[in-house]
Amino acid sequence: MYRILPLLLITFLLPAADRYSWQKSHATVLPNGELELKQEPYTFTAGKTVRYIDYENGNDNNPGTREQPWKHHPWDKNAKNNAAAFNGICTYVFKGGVTYRGRLFVDDQGSAEEPIRLTRDPSWGEGPAVLAGSRKITGGWKKGAEHEKIPNKDQVWYLDVDMMPRRIYQVDKQGKAEPIVLARDPNWTFTDPAERTDGWYRWENPKFWEGNNKTKIDGRTYHRCIDSKHIKGKKEDWIGAVVHTEYGPVMGNPFPSTVKDYDEEANAVIFGGPWTYFGSENMWTDHRYYLENKPRWLDS
């Protein structure tokens, strides 16, 4: 029996009128099946209270005006002084051509009549206003890694940061960004845009349907995935590594998980799943994976 009633109720409870832009159709289907765009031009709209944010040149001690903008949005935990103390219904204008770097945690609530807006005024700054969850790292690089497991240590440049990056890009003077490959195993390269997992390792996991690729730690079930060709060595070689793996039975998009333990006899790494961080999913035979975050993989 399929439980579709809640979905139907949600559909019927949507307002008849188009209250939000994402409820409207922004294209017309032509007789030949092509789409003809009918987007409305952007117009700057502001509420009664307006505050301005310039991440590059603003200061949280300022009053938040266009002439004296803040650096941080009040919802940013890095906000200080006047910016941090502000709350309520407001239109927040981010300067064009400036990239805001940080995380915003919503602390206020607007209404349909008086919404809270995060927007841009085309007359203030040039170019798009960008909200980015990334961090910019410049300077401080040192040559010559110290870790004994890193090959060719004298050729390695390093920088200590207080985070674990998932993606790193090198940006040239023209602003073009190129991805930098993280230290990983296997060190594959993308050859087919339609199949980006080509070159990854594959789990053996024999008779996975019998549950023999599961194990319990402190009463909780974890994945125990086997690869006798590539998973070899001692516990310290694997614990703390990050494994990215496909899984089943549905929505098998590769997810990252930290290796919690290592079974030397079975050539298996032990880690949690993406949802409850335990073993509710299944890694089948030939599901693909790769590993990151061990010094010995910094080999190119």
Solvent accessible surface area in square Angstrom, and as a share of the most:
residue,aa,sasa,rsa
1,M,225,1.00
2,Y,195,0.74
3,R,219,0.80
4,I,102,0.52
5,L,114,0.57
6,P,80,0.50
7,L,117,0.58
8,L,74,0.37
9,L,92,0.46
10,I,110,0.56
11,T,73,0.43
12,F,153,0.64
13,L,145,0.72
14,L,97,0.48
15,P,56,0.35
16,A,111,0.86
17,A,69,0.53
18,D,79,0.41
19,R,125,0.46
20,Y,96,0.37
21,S,74,0.48
22,W,179,0.63
23,Q,42,0.19
24,K,87,0.37
25,S,78,0.51
26,H,69,0.31
27,A,25,0.19
28,T,58,0.34
29,V,106,0.61
30,L,56,0.28
31,P,147,0.92
32,N,109,0.56
33,G,53,0.51
34,E,107,0.48
35,L,117,0.58
36,E,97,0.43
37,L,119,0.59
38,K,113,0.48
39,Q,120,0.53
40,E,126,0.57
41,P,114,0.72
42,Y,127,0.48
43,T,100,0.58
44,F,68,0.28
45,T,69,0.40
46,A,43,0.33
47,G,34,0.33
48,K,186,0.79
49,T,48,0.28
50,V,39,0.22
51,R,64,0.23
52,Y,34,0.13
53,I,1,0.01
54,D,5,0.02
55,Y,49,0.19
56,E,112,0.50
57,N,117,0.60
58,G,13,0.12
59,N,72,0.37
60,D,12,0.06
61,N,90,0.46
62,N,30,0.15
63,P,67,0.42
64,G,0,0.00
65,T,56,0.32
66,R,82,0.30
67,E,146,0.65
68,Q,94,0.42
69,P,16,0.10
70,W,5,0.02
71,K,64,0.27
72,H,19,0.09
73,H,0,0.00
74,P,14,0.09
75,W,19,0.07
76,D,6,0.03
77,K,162,0.69
78,N,88,0.45
79,A,12,0.09
80,K,124,0.52
81,N,89,0.45
82,N,73,0.38
83,A,0,0.00
84,A,50,0.39
85,A,78,0.61
86,F,42,0.18
87,N,102,0.52
88,G,28,0.27
89,I,72,0.37
90,C,3,0.02
91,T,0,0.00
92,Y,0,0.00
93,V,0,0.00
94,F,11,0.05
95,K,54,0.23
96,G,3,0.03
97,G,46,0.44
98,V,14,0.08
99,T,43,0.25
100,Y,7,0.03
101,R,69,0.25
102,G,26,0.25
103,R,169,0.62
104,L,50,0.25
105,F,78,0.32
106,V,107,0.62
107,D,109,0.56
108,D,27,0.14
109,Q,162,0.72
110,G,24,0.23
111,S,54,0.35
112,A,59,0.46
113,E,146,0.65
114,E,74,0.33
115,P,46,0.29
116,I,33,0.17
117,R,66,0.24
118,L,67,0.33
119,T,27,0.16
120,R,59,0.22
121,D,14,0.07
122,P,68,0.43
123,S,78,0.50
124,W,21,0.07
125,G,24,0.23
126,E,158,0.71
127,G,35,0.33
128,P,97,0.61
129,A,30,0.23
130,V,62,0.35
131,L,93,0.46
132,A,21,0.17
133,G,73,0.70
134,S,58,0.37
135,R,133,0.48
136,K,150,0.63
137,I,70,0.36
138,T,105,0.61
139,G,51,0.49
140,G,54,0.52
141,W,132,0.46
142,K,118,0.50
143,K,124,0.53
144,G,26,0.25
145,A,13,0.10
146,E,150,0.67
147,H,88,0.39
148,E,142,0.64
149,K,94,0.40
150,I,22,0.11
151,P,48,0.30
152,N,93,0.48
153,K,80,0.34
154,D,100,0.52
155,Q,128,0.57
156,V,20,0.12
157,W,145,0.51
158,Y,65,0.25
159,L,46,0.23
160,D,124,0.64
161,V,59,0.34
162,D,120,0.62
163,M,70,0.31
164,M,105,0.47
165,P,34,0.21
166,R,83,0.30
167,R,155,0.56
168,I,64,0.33
169,Y,117,0.44
170,Q,117,0.52
171,V,94,0.54
172,D,65,0.34
173,K,199,0.84
174,Q,155,0.69
175,G,50,0.48
176,K,124,0.53
177,A,54,0.42
178,E,84,0.38
179,P,90,0.57
180,I,82,0.42
181,V,86,0.50
182,L,39,0.19
183,A,26,0.20
184,R,27,0.10
185,D,30,0.15
186,P,17,0.10
187,N,72,0.37
188,W,20,0.07
189,T,101,0.59
190,F,103,0.43
191,T,108,0.63
192,D,55,0.29
193,P,114,0.72
194,A,97,0.75
195,E,58,0.26
196,R,126,0.46
197,T,15,0.09
198,D,60,0.31
199,G,52,0.50
200,W,29,0.10
201,Y,38,0.14
202,R,118,0.43
203,W,1,0.01
204,E,55,0.25
205,N,0,0.00
206,P,71,0.45
207,K,111,0.47
208,F,40,0.17
209,W,174,0.61
210,E,114,0.51
211,G,33,0.32
212,N,60,0.31
213,N,1,0.00
214,K,47,0.20
215,T,37,0.21
216,K,139,0.59
217,I,40,0.20
218,D,139,0.72
219,G,64,0.61
220,R,135,0.49
221,T,41,0.24
222,Y,13,0.05
223,H,0,0.00
224,R,50,0.18
225,C,0,0.00
226,I,23,0.12
227,D,2,0.01
228,S,49,0.31
229,K,151,0.64
230,H,65,0.29
231,I,0,0.00
232,K,117,0.50
233,G,36,0.34
234,K,123,0.52
235,K,100,0.42
236,E,114,0.51
237,D,26,0.13
238,W,8,0.03
239,I,70,0.36
240,G,28,0.27
241,A,0,0.00
242,V,12,0.07
243,V,0,0.00
244,H,13,0.06
245,T,0,0.00
246,E,23,0.10
247,Y,15,0.06
248,G,1,0.01
249,P,96,0.60
250,V,98,0.56
251,M,136,0.61
252,G,29,0.28
253,N,117,0.60
254,P,43,0.27
255,F,16,0.07
256,P,68,0.43
257,S,5,0.03
258,T,64,0.37
259,V,2,0.01
260,K,89,0.38
261,D,37,0.19
262,Y,5,0.02
263,D,37,0.19
264,E,110,0.49
265,E,168,0.75
266,A,22,0.17
267,N,34,0.18
268,A,0,0.00
269,V,0,0.00
270,I,13,0.06
271,F,0,0.00
272,G,0,0.00
273,G,1,0.01
274,P,43,0.27
275,W,161,0.56
276,T,80,0.47
277,Y,97,0.37
278,F,55,0.23
279,G,10,0.09
280,S,78,0.51
281,E,7,0.03
282,N,46,0.24
283,M,0,0.00
284,W,84,0.29
285,T,62,0.36
286,D,78,0.40
287,H,28,0.12
288,R,49,0.18
289,Y,0,0.00
290,Y,11,0.04
291,L,0,0.00
292,E,7,0.03
293,N,63,0.32
294,K,30,0.13
295,P,39,0.24
296,R,68,0.25
297,W,18,0.06
298,L,62,0.31
299,D,78,0.41
300,S,124,0.80
